[in-house]
Amino acid sequence: FFDDHFLEIFKRTQDRPGGKAYLDRLPLFMPLDDAAAVPEPTNPVEAGLADLWARTVPSMSRDWRARLAVSTENLLNESLWELSNINIGRVPNPVEYIEMRRKVGGAPWSAGLVEFAAHAEVPAAVAGSRPLCVLRDTFSDAVHLRNDLFSYERETGDEGELSNGVLVLETFLDCTTQEAADAVNDLLTSRLHQFEHTALTELPALCAEQGLDAAACADIAAYVKGLQDWQSGGHEWHMRSSRYMNGSGAGAPARLPFAPSGLGTSAADIPGSLVRTAPQRARSFSHVPHERTGPSVLPDFDMPFTARRSPHLDGARERVVDWSRAMGLLDPQPDVPGHRVWDEELVRDNDLPLCAAGIHPDATPEQLDLTSAWLAWGTWGDDYYPLRFGRTRDLAGAKVCTERLSLFMPVEDGEPMPPPAGPLERSLADLWSRTAGPMSVAKRRRFRAAIETMAASWLWELDNQAQNRIPDPVDYVEMRRRTFGSDLTMSLCRLAHPDTIPEGVYRSGPMKSLENAAADYACLLNDVFSYQKEIEYEG
C-alpha cells in the first residue's frame, strides 16, 4: 500500500517536496523506545505503520530494532531517489541501480521481519559480518530482480517508472527487452547461487570462529531457512497474483511479455532448475589459471576531470624507496617463492608516488610521503598475500596474519603495540603512529576499520583462489572496492580537511554514491590494465 500510495500522490505528480515531507514523518511512528510518544496518524500509511510497529517491535531486542530502523530509514530516504530520477527522466546505471534498489525496494526490511516470523534473531555479534550481510543482500537482490521481471510491463507502460532492472539493462546494453530480461534473470540466478555458496561455505566457518553456542547457530539456521521460504513463497505469489498485469490471479499461471527461465524464475521446480542452471554454476569453477591471454586492446576511457599533480613528486619518489628499504619491504622473504616480494627496481617501476601525487595534488611534502607510503604498504600486502598464502592454500595462516594487524593500530592513547613480526607489521606500525596521532579516538576507530576491511578482503580473494571460483558479479564489484583499498584511500583524502566537512555529510546517500562511483571507476580501470598480468602470469 505504501508503494502504491507514494506512486499516486507523489510520483505521478512529481511532487518531490511533498514526498519528502511525507517521508520525514514516518520515522515518528517507529520509536526504538517503547515508552516514546507517537503522534496521531494523518493518513492510512502512518496508521498502518503505527499499528504494525506496536505489534511487532516489543518482542524484539534493541539490536534488532536498530537494524530494522536503518533498513526503514533507507527505504524512506531513497524513495526520493526514485522520484528524482522520474523528475529528470534518468534511467540509473546497473551498479547504482542494484545498490539503490536494495534500499528502496524494502527487501532488507523484509529480511529483518524474517527474524521476527522465524522467532530467530541473528546474534548481534555476527549481524554485521560479511556472511550475514551477503545473505541479506543476495536475498534482497533476488527479491527485487524477480519483481522487476514480473512488473516490467506495469511499471514502464502504466506507471512511468524508471527504476526497473530490465529497463536499466535494456538502456545500458542498448539491447532488446528479451535480451535484457534474460540478462536480469542470469544475474538473479547468480545472486541465488551466491546465497547458497555463502550459506554452505562461509556461515559454518563464521559460527565456529565466533564460538557461537548451539542456540545461536540454530537461530541463524532458522533465519536462513526463513529467507529461503520468503524466496519460494514470493516467487509463487508473483506467478499467481494479478498485481503485475500478467493475466494471473485465481491460480492462473503468469504470462510475461518475455520468457525468462532458470533458478531465478523457477524456484518452485527445484530439480529442473538445478539441471537448467548447472552450466552457469559450473562456469564459476571452470577457469583454467595461467592460460595465455595476450595483451588487451585498451578502450577509449572517458575521464571528464583534468589531472593535477603535486609539485613534490620527484622527492617523494626517492623517499618512498628509502622508506620501503628501512621497513624491510625490499628484504628477502624466506616464506615466499623466490624469497622476495619487492626489490628497488620494482618499487621504482610501480611509481606509487605518481598515484599519490595525482590523488592528493595539494599535499605538502610530508603529506605526499605519507600517502605514498600507505599506497606502498597496501600494494606490498596485496602482493605478499597470494605469494605467501595463496600458492600453499594456507588460509589459516592468512587469517592469523590478518588478525595480528589490528594490534599495530591502537585506538586509545597509550595502548601498547607488540614487537612486529615482519615488514608488513613493522611498516603498518610506523604508518599508524605517523597518521593516527592527531586523530580523535572516534576517527582512529573509523580509520582502523578501513584498513581492517581491506586486509579482510584479501582473505576473500584467497578463498576464491583456493576454490578456483570466479565471484558473482555483484559480490565482485562490492568486494573489489575493499580489495583495492578504496576506503583507505578516501580516508587519506579526508585527512587534508579533517574538520571542514561534517560527519553526517560523509554518511549521506549522495556522498556515498559519489564515493562508490569514484571507487568503481578506479577498480574497473585497474582491472582493464591488469588483465593480462593477473590472468596469464599471476593466475
C-alpha positions in Angstrom: 0.0 0.0 0.0 2.8 2.4 0.8 4.4 1.8 -2.6 1.1 2.5 -4.4 0.2 5.4 -2.2 3.5 7.1 -2.8 3.2 6.5 -6.5 -0.3 8.0 -6.8 0.3 11.0 -4.5 3.9 12.0 -5.3 5.5 10.0 -8.2 2.7 10.7 -10.7 2.6 14.3 -9.7 6.4 14.5 -9.4 5.9 16.4 -6.1 9.3 15.9 -4.5 8.9 18.5 -1.7 5.6 16.9 -0.7 7.1 13.4 -0.9 10.0 14.5 1.4 7.6 15.9 4.0 5.5 12.7 3.8 8.6 10.5 4.3 10.1 12.7 7.0 7.0 12.0 9.3 7.2 8.2 9.1 10.1 7.6 11.5 7.9 9.2 14.2 5.8 6.1 14.1 8.9 3.8 14.6 10.3 4.6 18.1 13.1 2.5 19.4 11.9 3.2 23.0 8.5 1.5 23.8 7.6 4.4 26.1 8.1 7.1 23.4 5.0 9.0 22.4 3.7 8.5 18.8 1.8 11.4 17.1 -1.7 11.0 15.7 -1.6 9.4 12.2 -2.8 11.7 9.4 -3.1 9.1 6.6 -3.5 5.3 6.2 0.2 4.7 5.8 1.0 6.3 9.1 -1.9 4.5 10.8 -0.8 1.1 9.4 2.8 1.6 10.3 2.0 2.7 13.9 -0.2 -0.4 14.3 2.3 -2.8 12.8 5.3 -1.3 14.8 3.4 -1.7 18.1 2.5 -5.3 17.3 6.0 -6.3 16.1 8.8 -4.5 17.8 8.2 -5.0 21.6 9.1 -8.7 21.4 12.5 -8.0 19.7 15.8 -6.9 21.1 17.2 -3.3 20.8 19.9 -4.5 18.4 17.2 -5.9 16.1 15.2 -2.7 16.4 18.3 -0.6 15.5 18.9 -2.8 12.4 15.3 -2.5 11.3 15.4 1.2 11.8 18.4 1.6 9.5 16.6 -0.5 6.8 13.5 1.5 7.2 15.4 4.8 7.0 17.0 3.6 3.8 13.6 2.6 2.4 12.1 6.0 3.2 15.0 8.2 2.2 15.8 6.5 -1.1 12.2 6.7 -2.3 13.2 10.2 -3.1 15.9 8.9 -5.3 13.3 7.1 -7.5 11.2 10.3 -7.6 14.2 12.4 -8.5 15.1 10.1 -11.4 11.5 10.3 -12.7 11.6 14.1 -12.4 14.7 14.3 -14.7 13.9 11.3 -16.9 17.0 9.4 -15.8 17.5 5.7 -16.0 20.2 4.7 -13.5 23.3 2.7 -14.3 23.3 -1.0 -13.3 25.7 -0.8 -10.4 24.0 2.2 -8.9 20.6 0.5 -9.5 21.4 -2.7 -7.7 22.6 -0.9 -4.6 19.8 1.7 -4.5 17.1 -0.9 -5.3 18.1 -2.8 -2.1 17.3 0.3 -0.1 14.2 1.5 -1.9 12.8 -2.0 -2.5 12.4 -2.8 1.1 13.8 -6.4 1.0 16.4 -5.7 3.7 13.5 -4.6 5.8 11.7 -7.9 4.9 14.9 -9.8 6.0 14.5 -8.2 9.4 10.9 -9.4 9.5 12.0 -12.9 8.7 13.8 -12.9 12.1 10.5 -12.0 13.7 8.5 -14.5 11.8 11.0 -17.3 12.4 11.4 -16.5 16.1 15.1 -16.5 15.4 17.1 -13.3 15.9 20.6 -13.2 14.4 23.1 -12.7 17.2 24.3 -9.1 17.4 27.9 -10.3 17.5 27.7 -11.5 13.9 24.8 -9.5 12.4 27.3 -7.1 10.7 29.7 -9.8 9.5 30.3 -10.4 5.8 28.4 -13.8 5.6 25.2 -12.3 7.2 25.4 -9.2 5.1 25.9 -11.2 1.9 22.9 -13.4 2.8 20.8 -10.3 3.4 22.0 -8.6 0.2 21.6 -11.7 -2.1 18.2 -12.3 -0.7 17.3 -8.7 -1.3 18.7 -8.6 -4.9 16.9 -11.8 -5.8 13.6 -10.5 -4.5 13.9 -7.2 -6.3 15.2 -8.6 -9.6 12.4 -11.2 -9.7 9.9 -8.4 -9.1 11.5 -6.4 -11.9 10.9 -9.2 -14.4 7.2 -9.6 -13.4 6.5 -5.8 -13.0 8.2 -4.6 -16.2 5.1 -4.1 -18.2 3.1 -2.4 -15.5 5.9 -0.2 -14.3 7.1 1.0 -17.7 3.8 1.0 -19.5 1.4 2.3 -16.8 3.4 3.9 -14.0 6.2 5.6 -15.9 8.7 4.0 -13.6 12.4 4.2 -14.5 13.8 2.0 -11.6 13.3 -1.4 -13.1 16.2 -3.8 -13.7 15.0 -4.9 -17.2 14.8 -1.3 -18.3 18.1 -0.5 -16.7 20.0 -3.2 -18.7 17.9 -2.5 -21.8 19.2 1.0 -21.7 22.7 0.4 -20.6 23.4 -2.5 -23.0 21.3 -1.0 -25.8 19.6 -4.3 -26.3 16.1 -5.7 -26.8 13.7 -6.2 -23.9 14.0 -10.0 -24.2 17.8 -9.8 -24.1 17.6 -7.5 -21.1 15.2 -9.8 -19.3 17.5 -12.8 -19.9 20.4 -10.9 -18.5 18.4 -9.9 -15.4 17.4 -13.5 -14.9 21.0 -14.6 -15.3 22.0 -12.1 -12.6 19.1 -13.2 -10.4 20.3 -16.8 -10.7 23.9 -15.8 -9.9 22.7 -14.0 -6.8 20.9 -17.1 -5.6 24.0 -19.2 -6.3 25.9 -16.7 -4.1 23.3 -17.1 -1.4 23.7 -20.8 -1.4 27.5 -20.6 -1.5 27.7 -18.2 1.4 25.2 -20.3 3.5 27.1 -23.5 2.9 30.8 -22.4 3.0 31.1 -19.1 4.9 28.4 -19.3 7.5 29.5 -22.5 9.2 33.1 -21.2 9.5 31.7 -17.9 11.0 29.8 -19.8 13.7 32.9 -21.8 14.6 35.3 -18.9 14.6 32.9 -16.8 16.8 32.3 -19.7 19.2 28.6 -19.4 18.9 26.6 -21.8 21.1 24.1 -24.3 19.7 21.1 -22.0 20.3 22.7 -19.1 18.4 23.6 -21.5 15.5 20.1 -22.8 15.4 18.7 -19.2 15.2 21.0 -18.5 12.3 19.9 -21.7 10.5 16.3 -20.8 11.1 16.9 -17.4 9.7 18.5 -18.8 6.6 15.5 -21.2 6.1 13.2 -18.2 6.6 14.9 -16.3 3.8 14.6 -19.3 1.5 10.9 -19.7 2.3 10.4 -16.0 1.5 12.1 -16.5 -1.9 10.0 -19.5 -2.8 6.8 -18.0 -1.4 7.4 -14.7 -3.2 8.1 -16.5 -6.4 4.8 -18.4 -6.2 2.9 -15.2 -5.4 4.4 -13.5 -8.5 3.4 -16.4 -10.6 -0.2 -16.3 -9.5 -1.0 -12.7 -8.5 -2.8 -10.3 -10.9 -0.9 -7.3 -9.5 1.6 -7.1 -12.4 -0.8 -7.4 -15.3 0.4 -10.9 -16.2 -3.1 -12.3 -16.8 -2.8 -14.2 -13.5 -5.0 -14.4 -10.5 -7.2 -17.2 -9.1 -4.4 -19.7 -9.6 -3.7 -18.9 -13.2 -0.1 -19.1 -14.4 1.7 -15.9 -15.1 2.1 -14.6 -18.7 5.1 -12.2 -19.2 6.0 -10.0 -22.2 9.2 -12.1 -22.4 10.2 -15.6 -21.4 13.0 -15.8 -18.8 13.9 -19.2 -17.3 16.3 -20.6 -14.7 16.8 -20.8 -11.0 15.7 -17.2 -10.6 12.3 -17.7 -12.1 11.8 -21.5 -11.4 12.1 -21.7 -7.7 9.1 -24.0 -7.4 10.8 -26.6 -9.7 14.0 -27.3 -7.8 15.2 -30.4 -9.7 14.5 -28.8 -13.0 16.1 -25.5 -12.1 19.2 -27.3 -10.8 19.6 -29.0 -14.2 19.0 -25.9 -16.2 21.4 -23.7 -14.2 24.1 -26.3 -13.9 26.2 -24.8 -16.8 26.1 -21.4 -15.2 27.0 -22.9 -11.8 29.9 -24.9 -13.3 31.3 -21.9 -15.1 32.1 -20.2 -11.8 34.6 -23.0 -11.1 35.9 -23.8 -14.5 38.6 -21.2 -15.1 42.0 -22.5 -16.0 44.7 -20.4 -14.4 47.7 -19.1 -16.4 46.1 -19.5 -19.8 47.6 -17.2 -22.4 45.5 -14.1 -23.0 47.9 -11.8 -24.9 47.9 -8.1 -24.5 44.5 -6.4 -24.4 43.4 -3.6 -26.7 42.6 -0.8 -24.4 39.3 1.0 -25.0 38.9 4.8 -25.0 38.4 5.7 -21.4 36.0 8.6 -20.6 37.7 10.7 -17.9 35.9 14.1 -17.6 38.3 15.5 -15.0 41.7 17.1 -15.6 44.5 15.5 -13.7 46.6 17.7 -11.4 50.0 16.7 -9.9 51.8 17.6 -6.7 55.0 19.6 -7.3 56.7 17.4 -4.7 56.6 14.2 -6.8 60.3 13.8 -7.5 61.4 13.9 -3.9 58.6 11.5 -2.9 59.8 9.0 -5.4 63.2 8.8 -3.7 61.8 8.9 -0.2 59.4 6.0 -0.7 62.3 3.8 -1.8 64.2 4.7 1.3 61.2 4.1 3.5 60.5 0.7 1.9 64.1 -0.3 2.4 64.0 0.8 6.1 60.8 -1.1 6.8 62.2 -4.3 5.3 59.8 -4.4 2.3 62.8 -4.9 0.0 64.4 -7.6 2.1 64.4 -11.3 1.2 61.3 -13.1 2.5 62.1 -16.7 3.2 58.4 -17.7 3.4 57.6 -16.8 -0.3 58.6 -18.4 -3.6 61.8 -16.8 -4.8 62.3 -15.3 -1.4 61.4 -11.8 -2.4 58.2 -9.8 -2.8 59.8 -6.5 -4.0 63.1 -5.1 -4.9 64.2 -1.5 -5.6 63.6 -1.8 -9.3 60.0 -2.9 -8.8 59.3 -0.1 -6.3 60.5 2.5 -8.9 58.6 0.8 -11.7 55.4 0.8 -9.6 55.8 4.5 -9.1 53.2 4.7 -6.4 54.2 8.4 -5.6 52.9 9.3 -9.0 49.5 7.9 -8.0 49.7 9.7 -4.7 50.6 13.0 -6.4 47.5 12.7 -8.6 45.0 11.8 -5.9 46.5 14.3 -3.4 47.8 17.1 -5.7 47.7 19.8 -3.0 49.7 17.7 -0.4 52.7 19.1 1.4 55.9 17.1 1.0 55.2 15.3 4.3 51.6 14.5 3.4 52.7 13.2 0.0 55.3 11.0 1.6 52.7 9.6 4.0 50.2 8.9 1.2 52.9 7.3 -0.9 53.9 5.1 1.9 50.3 4.0 2.6 49.9 3.1 -1.0 53.2 1.2 -0.9 52.1 -0.7 2.3 48.7 -1.7 0.8 50.2 -2.7 -2.6 53.0 -4.8 -0.9 50.4 -6.5 1.3 48.3 -7.3 -1.8 51.3 -8.8 -3.5 52.5 -10.7 -0.4 49.3 -12.5 0.5 48.9 -14.5 -2.7 52.7 -15.3 -2.7 52.8 -16.4 0.9 49.4 -17.9 1.4 47.7 -18.4 -2.0 50.1 -20.9 -3.6 50.1 -23.1 -0.5 46.4 -22.6 0.3 47.4 -21.6 3.8 44.1 -19.8 4.6 44.5 -20.4 8.4 47.9 -18.7 8.3 46.5 -15.8 6.3 43.7 -15.3 8.8 46.2 -15.2 11.7 48.3 -12.7 9.8 45.3 -10.5 9.2 44.1 -10.6 12.8 47.5 -9.5 14.1 47.4 -6.3 12.0 44.9 -4.8 14.4 47.5 -5.0 17.2 49.5 -2.3 15.4 46.6 0.1 15.1 45.9 1.1 18.7 42.9 3.4 19.2 43.3 4.5 22.8 46.2 6.8 23.8 49.0 4.8 25.5 47.8 1.5 24.2 50.9 -0.6 23.6 52.0 -2.4 20.4 53.7 -5.8 20.4 57.0 -6.2 18.6 56.4 -6.5 14.8 57.0 -9.9 13.4 57.9 -8.8 9.9 57.9 -6.0 7.3 54.1 -5.9 6.9 53.6 -5.3 10.7 56.7 -3.0 11.0 55.6 -0.7 8.2 52.0 -0.6 9.4 53.1 0.3 13.0 55.2 3.2 11.5 52.4 4.5 9.3 49.9 4.3 12.1 52.0 6.3 14.5 52.6 9.0 11.9 48.9 9.1 10.8 46.6 8.4 13.7 48.3 10.5 16.4 46.4 13.8 15.7 43.1 12.0 15.3 40.3 11.7 17.8 39.5 8.2 19.2 36.4 8.0 17.1 38.3 8.9 13.9 41.1 6.4 14.7 38.5 3.7 15.1 37.0 4.5 11.7 40.4 4.7 10.1 41.4 1.4 11.5 38.1 -0.1 10.3 39.0 1.0 6.7 42.4 -0.8 6.9 40.9 -3.9 8.5 38.2 -4.0 5.8 40.9 -4.0 3.1 43.0 -6.7 4.8 40.0 -8.9 5.4 39.1 -8.7 1.7 42.5 -10.2 0.9 41.2 -13.3 2.7 38.1 -13.3 0.4 40.4 -13.3 -2.6 42.5 -16.2 -1.2 39.3 -18.2 -0.5 38.2 -17.8 -4.1 41.6 -18.7 -5.4 41.6 -21.9 -3.2 38.2 -22.9 -4.6 39.1 -21.8 -8.2 35.9 -19.8 -8.0 35.0 -16.8 -10.2 32.9 -14.5 -8.0 29.4 -13.4 -8.6 29.4 -10.0 -10.5 27.6 -8.0 -7.8 29.7 -9.5 -5.0 32.8 -8.8 -7.1 32.1 -5.1 -7.6 31.3 -4.6 -3.9 34.3 -6.6 -2.7 36.6 -5.1 -5.3 36.2 -1.7 -3.6 37.6 -3.3 -0.5 40.5 -5.3 -2.1 41.5 -2.1 -3.9 41.7 -0.2 -0.6 39.1 2.4 -1.7 38.1 3.1 1.9 41.7 3.6 2.9 42.4 5.9 0.0 39.4 8.0 0.7 40.2 8.2 4.4 43.6 9.6 3.4 41.9 12.2 1.3 39.8 13.3 4.3 43.0 13.9 6.3 43.5 17.0 4.2 40.3 18.6 5.5 39.5 16.8 8.8 37.3 19.5 10.4 35.6 21.2 7.5 33.0 18.6 6.4 30.5 17.3 9.0 30.4 13.5 9.5 26.8 13.5 8.6 27.7 14.6 5.1 30.1 11.6 4.7 27.3 9.3 5.8 24.7 10.8 3.4 23.3 8.9 0.4 24.7 11.4 -2.2 28.2 11.3 -0.7 28.2 7.5 -0.6 27.1 7.4 -4.2 30.0 9.7 -5.2 32.5 7.6 -3.3 31.2 4.4 -4.8 31.3 5.8 -8.3 34.9 7.0 -7.8 36.0 3.7 -6.3 34.3 1.7 -9.1 35.9 3.7 -11.8 39.4 3.2 -10.3 38.8 -0.5 -9.7 37.4 -1.3 -13.1 40.1 0.8 -14.8 42.7 -1.2 -12.9 41.0 -4.4 -14.0 41.3 -3.5 -17.7 45.0 -2.6 -17.4 45.9 -5.5 -15.2 44.0 -8.3 -17.0 46.9 -9.9 -18.8 49.2 -9.6 -15.7 46.7 -11.1 -13.4 45.1 -13.8 -15.6 48.1 -15.0 -17.6 51.0 -14.5 -15.2 49.6 -14.5 -11.7 46.8 -17.0 -12.2 
